[in-house]
Amino acid sequence: MSMDPRVGRVEAEGGAGMRMKGTREDQSSATSRDLLVIGPGVLGRLFASKWKEENASARLVGETATNLNHEELKEVGCFDGIRTREDATTDEGKFPFVLFSAPPSGSENYLEEVERAASKWDGTGCFLFTGSAAVYDLEHGECTEVSKIKEMGSSERTDRLLNCENAVLGKGGSVARLVGLYHSKRGAHMYFLKIQNVPRWGDSVINLIHYEDAADLCYSIMTGERKGEVFLGCDSNPISFQKMMDATLMSGEYTGHFKFTGEEQEFAGKLASNNQTREALGWKPKFESFESFMSAGARDKFSGLSEER
């Protein structure tokens, strides 16, 4: 199996293909805990809230593509400043900690936005890009941090993600490749209940991580001031679509019905596990699996909400 040369410390030219440990600052190189969150959606807000709880004196700024949700962001209460992408072009200030959690759908030129985010990092602390496990080139079997990644040209989506990863790692930033995100009111389970007739094979496997756990993972990476490393965010408990939906309805917290109409596939899908990430960061998920989350009543920070957020 070929390994991803991006995992671990990024070497200068001539070092491609080598795997070395990334750097970790035993003593903080940052002069403050100020934080810039670009793309403060569900994940970005959870992260920012935790950051503010632990760093009350830090200045937190949230940056969005438009001002449509600025009032909602103000209600979150953890941001000291909220600005649009356009506002940021006239602000030359830099931050020791930068989280880029904006989705590709929000930008005409995703790579340009990532590079601009990198320019807002002062090189201390940590710059973290939340990417996707979709870059792994596997149709079935175990998928880990060092599994083979897709070749450039495989698809527009993965090309975009890999180009962004290269830009981030080249600047000394780190990458968190995340699998499917969910919480009690959002995720594949909610979408399947909404559309009812699901054009997928029920035995296909999905890899998941709860939003709260993804935020905690990012927090561990950022506070560890990890530089030039790639991490994998998952709960290491892949589940079939059928079992996911069975667990959802058996929780007693959801009503509805669904039917999988897709044809049987040759492969069920890749099985993500992240032992290296857990060992490197001393991290593990609070919600160890989707089934355990549902069997415990699907209780999380979003349980009281009446609609998907």
Secondary structure as UniProt FT lines:
FT   TURN            5..6
FT   TURN            13..14
FT   TURN            16..17
FT   STRAND          23..24
FT   STRAND          35..38
FT   HELIX           42..54
FT   TURN            56..57
FT   STRAND          60..64
FT   TURN            68..69
FT   HELIX           70..76
FT   STRAND          81..84
FT   HELIX           85..88
FT   TURN            89..90
FT   STRAND          95..100
FT   HELIX           104..106
FT   HELIX           110..119
FT   STRAND          121..132
FT   HELIX           133..135
FT   STRAND          141..143
FT   TURN            145..146
FT   TURN            152..153
FT   HELIX           156..170
FT   TURN            171..172
FT   STRAND          174..178
FT   STRAND          180..183
FT   TURN            184..185
FT   HELIX           188..195
FT   STRAND          197..198
FT   TURN            202..203
FT   STRAND          205..206
FT   STRAND          208..210
FT   HELIX           211..223
FT   TURN            224..225
FT   STRAND          226..227
FT   STRAND          230..233
FT   STRAND          239..240
FT   HELIX           241..250
FT   TURN            251..252
FT   STRAND          259..260
FT   STRAND          270..272
FT   HELIX           275..281
FT   HELIX           290..295
FT   TURN            296..297
FT   TURN            301..304
//
